[in-house]
């Protein structure tokens, strides 16, 4: 494969299993940017990168948590400067099954349209949860397991650093769509990825799943979701309705099904208040 596809994985206090995850996609990449948001780099992990992964690596340690957006921007800018066409974005806890990523990259390299901004995989938290294979155009896709067209990145601009985490991906996808780019999901490519800590509950005879995000994530999800809804409500009314319903449903789930209810409900309120006060960036807690 020619020098067309780079990758980035964002670390935050990683466990050693991140090395196994990286090995599921590194064979398909020409270069991997490793962005470490940890306050202190893990010597036991970083010392193994070059010996275990026989590829060109660029390890960047921020020595503080600057958020997902800043990390993605650091890698995307460098990849574009070095002449790559696409960059694969990965979370540290995400991985592919054997042969899956090859399909995603093949589609990207076969794409002749300049108006494909992102080609994403279908994430699953249970490998048995399969969906019918197809290519689907969507409003948004999660960053992990997605290929970003770096020509589109140059045109649309950077990920929003002030969102820090959560809805960084939604904002970027909707900005891409506003400028005429498509967001595609290749549903037969499965990304193994955990969104929160999913648990299932039997409520009045129905099985309800809840994410169990901690109170800090609840703050970012609330604040940033409200910001995205404010920015794009006129352009994407269907997306607006879906996310409004999700917001209400998540509050109900926290009240009925999750632990640490008080701190999480307080975070919903703090997120709303900071959105109204236009206070973004990293939450000072």
Secondary structure as the mmCIF struct_conf table of DSSP 4:
data_model
#
loop_
_struct_conf.conf_type_id
_struct_conf.id
_struct_conf.beg_label_comp_id
_struct_conf.beg_label_asym_id
_struct_conf.beg_label_seq_id
_struct_conf.end_label_comp_id
_struct_conf.end_label_asym_id
_struct_conf.end_label_seq_id
TURN_TY1_P TURN_TY1_P1 UNK A 3 UNK A 4
STRN STRN1 UNK A 5 UNK A 11
BEND BEND1 UNK A 12 UNK A 13
TURN_TY1_P TURN_TY1_P2 UNK A 16 UNK A 16
HELX_RH_AL_P HELX_RH_AL_P1 UNK A 17 UNK A 22
TURN_TY1_P TURN_TY1_P3 UNK A 23 UNK A 25
HELX_RH_3T_P HELX_RH_3T_P1 UNK A 26 UNK A 28
BEND BEND2 UNK A 30 UNK A 30
STRN STRN2 UNK A 31 UNK A 36
BEND BEND3 UNK A 39 UNK A 40
HELX_RH_AL_P HELX_RH_AL_P2 UNK A 43 UNK A 52
BEND BEND4 UNK A 55 UNK A 55
STRN STRN3 UNK A 56 UNK A 61
BEND BEND5 UNK A 63 UNK A 64
HELX_RH_AL_P HELX_RH_AL_P3 UNK A 67 UNK A 81
TURN_TY1_P TURN_TY1_P4 UNK A 82 UNK A 83
BEND BEND6 UNK A 85 UNK A 85
STRN STRN4 UNK A 86 UNK A 91
TURN_TY1_P TURN_TY1_P5 UNK A 92 UNK A 93
STRN STRN5 UNK A 95 UNK A 96
TURN_TY1_P TURN_TY1_P6 UNK A 98 UNK A 99
HELX_RH_AL_P HELX_RH_AL_P4 UNK A 100 UNK A 110
TURN_TY1_P TURN_TY1_P7 UNK A 114 UNK A 115
STRN STRN6 UNK A 116 UNK A 124
BEND BEND7 UNK A 125 UNK A 126
TURN_TY1_P TURN_TY1_P8 UNK A 127 UNK A 128
STRN STRN7 UNK A 135 UNK A 137
BEND BEND8 UNK A 139 UNK A 139
BEND BEND9 UNK A 143 UNK A 143
TURN_TY1_P TURN_TY1_P9 UNK A 144 UNK A 145
STRN STRN8 UNK A 146 UNK A 149
HELX_RH_AL_P HELX_RH_AL_P5 UNK A 150 UNK A 156
HELX_RH_3T_P HELX_RH_3T_P2 UNK A 161 UNK A 163
BEND BEND10 UNK A 165 UNK A 167
HELX_RH_AL_P HELX_RH_AL_P6 UNK A 168 UNK A 178
TURN_TY1_P TURN_TY1_P10 UNK A 179 UNK A 180
STRN STRN9 UNK A 182 UNK A 192
BEND BEND11 UNK A 196 UNK A 196
STRN STRN10 UNK A 199 UNK A 203
TURN_TY1_P TURN_TY1_P11 UNK A 204 UNK A 205
STRN STRN11 UNK A 206 UNK A 210
HELX_RH_AL_P HELX_RH_AL_P7 UNK A 215 UNK A 232
TURN_TY1_P TURN_TY1_P12 UNK A 233 UNK A 235
HELX_RH_AL_P HELX_RH_AL_P8 UNK A 237 UNK A 257
BEND BEND12 UNK A 259 UNK A 260
HELX_RH_AL_P HELX_RH_AL_P9 UNK A 261 UNK A 276
TURN_TY1_P TURN_TY1_P13 UNK A 277 UNK A 278
BEND BEND13 UNK A 281 UNK A 282
#
